[in-house]
Amino acid sequence: MQRRTKLIVAGIGTVGFLAAGTGIAIAGGSDDDATDTPISGADLDRASAAALDHTRGGTVTETEVDDEESYYEVEVTLDDGTQVDVQLDESFAVVGDEVDAGEADD
């Protein structure tokens, strides 16, 4: 009877371990937009102005503080539907940009 009890306990432990691992994998693969912190206040005004100046117009559609690529990220949607992610440093200077070509309206 002890051997059977040990096997049951080992089986339950294995199932629990696999379930926890699956939960972690699912959580780790989730959309990181849920944890993004938008730019606010005066910083939003300054970041938006810098990004719109860089793209020569458009509409600010999303912002993020402490982006993985820069301190600030401002997403600008241009009149043709193209989205440009403008990367800014802490002093609101443009340090890069990326065009999301798949986002444009055809």
N, C-alpha and C positions, 0 to 999 in steps of 0.2 A: 504494500500500500504506500510506503514512503516513496518508492521510485515513481509511482504514478503521480503522486502529489508534486514531486520535484519537476516532472515533465510538464504538468499543468501550469505550475508557477513560471517555469521557463518560457512556456508558450505565451502566457499572458504578458510577461515582460517583453518578449520579442514583438508582440502585436503593439504594445504600448510604445515601444521604441520606434517602430515603423510609423505609427500614427503621428508621433511627435515630429519625426523627420519630415513627413509629408506636410504637416502644418507649417513648419518652418520654410520649406521649399515654396509652398504656395504664398506665404506672406512675403518672402523675399522676391518673388516674381511679380508682385502686384505693381500696379501703375504708381509710379512715384509722384504723380501729380497730386495725390491726396496729401502728401507731406510737404508740398511746396509752400513757402512763405511768400506771399505777395509783397511787393514794395508798397510802402504807404507814406502818407504825409508829404512833407517837402521833398523827401528823397524821390517819391513817385513823380512829382512835377519835374525835378531835375533830370531824372533818368529818361522820362518820356520825351522831354525836349531834346536831349542828346540823341536818342534813338531816331526820332522823327527828323532831326537835322541830318543825321547820317543817311537815312533812306530817302531824304528829300520828299517827305510826306507820307501819308498813309494813316492808319488808325492803330493805336495801341490796343491789342486784344488780350494780352496776358503779360504778367511780370513775375519775377522771382528774385528773391534775395539769396545770396550764397549758393548760386548755381554751381554745378560741378565743373563748369568751364570758366567761370568768372565770378566776380562779386555780385554783379547785377546782370540779369538777363531780361530784355524787353522784346516781346514778340510784336512785330508790326505787320499788319495786313495791308498790302498795297492795293491801289484801285483795281488792278487786274486780278486780285484774289491771291496773289503770291504772298507767302508768309516769310518774313525775314526775322531770324533771331539775332538781335544785336547784343553783343557781350560788352559790358562796361566794367571798369575797375572801380575802386572805392571813391575815386575823385570824379567819376562820371565820364571818363575818357573812354572812347571806343577802343577795344582791344581785339575785336574780331566780329565777324558776322557769318551767318549760315542761311542760305536760301533753302526753304523747304519746298523743293520743286513739285513734289507730289500733292501739295495743298492748293495749287492754283486751279481756278476754274477753267475748264477746257471749252 
